[in-house]
Amino acid sequence: MSFDGKTRRRRERLEISLPVRVQGRESLDYEWVELTRLIDVTPFGAGFTIARPTEMGRLLHLTLPMPRQLRCFDHVEQQYRVWALVRHVRALPNEQGAAQRYEVGVAFVGKRPPASFETDPTKRYDVAPTPTDSGMYSLHEKSDHTGPRTVPDDARPETRHHIPIEVTVETFNEKGEVAESETSVTENLSRRGAAVFTTLDVARGRFVRVTSTQYQISILAAVRARRPGQDGITRLHLEFVDRQWPLEGIE
């Protein structure tokens, strides 16, 4: 197989099924590793499927036998180890009872992660206008809105409905399988997120699945915060990451 200058283009993808080791770090004390295969690749990014949920803006670490003609560094190493920014995630259709898989597209961002990731792996990033010296994508941090609430409800860009809706909250283990499950109710709900009463010990940055029989929906959410309310009951503050919650009939 030969590689000409066209493969240096950012948007030209080579369909090649290379094995790849994907490592995700969701919080300071929780990470997972999965072996999968590439769908396609360029010098600046790749596509693959994994069993673990993730979201746009997260960083993943990839190890793969990348063709040396496509590398931006470590041309003599047997394995190419590169950090990658998640730019696209799509839940793949699956047969009932089959394990869920996600199609992920990533942009390569370099040999090392940003210093901020080392101290807080829950941080999310976006592509910066200026590339690195190697031609890879450079990063800037996305705004973090998980701090104390200082904006009143009526000033929020999206209305939070203070209604109790029964939901099932499920966590995932390292294989992407359901680890824990509990039935709870929402404290408030919007199209993009919810606060849910919980007894689950789920750290900020982890992913959960929220299912409602009433709305006939199962939706993936990222935990943005876990904190007790003034009543002493703990809430999970969730942001939906793969779709919005249908609020027809409420709004």
C-alpha positions, 0 to 999 in steps of 0.5 A: 500500500502506498501513501501519496501527498493526498493523504496529508489533507485533513479531510481525506480519510483512508479506510483502514481497519487498524487495531487501536487501544482506546483509553478514557478517563472520566474522573480522577479515580475512574478510567477504562480501556477498550480494544477496537478497530479503526473505521478510517484515519487521516494524519489528523484524526480517526473514526472507530466504534466503542462500547463506552459512552463519551461526549464531544469535547472529551479527550481520549488516548489512542495507541495504534500501529499507525503507518509512519507516512501518516504520523506527525511525530514518533516516526520510528516507534512501533506504536503511535500514542496520540491524544485525541479530542472527541468531535463526534459521537453517535449511538449506533442502532442495535438489536434488542438485547445487544450491547450498545456501541457508539461511533466516535470521530476524533481529532488528533491533538498531540503527544501530551494532554493539556496540563489542565486535563492532568488535574481535572480529566472531566474538562472539555475542550474545543478546537482552537483557531491556530494549529500546533507546530506539527499541524495538529489541532490545538485546544482551548477549554470549554466553559465550565458551568458546574460551580455554584448557581448564581443565576436565578431560574427565570434568567436561565436561557432554558426553563427548568420545569420543577416536576417529579418524573419517575426515571431509572438511572443506570451507571456503566462499568469498564466494559460498558455494561450496566453496573448499578441501577436505581429508580428515582424522580427528577427534581427539575427537568429541561430539554438539555438536562435534569436534577435527579434525586439519588443514592448512587455514588457517581463522580462528576464526569461519569456517564449515566443512562436515564430512562423514562417509561412515561416519555418512552425515552432512554437518554445518555447524560453526563454528570456535571455535579453531585451535591446534597440539597438543603434538605440533605438529599443528594442530587445528580445534576445531569446534562443530556449528551446524545439528544434532548428530552421531549417536553411536549405537553409540559411547556 
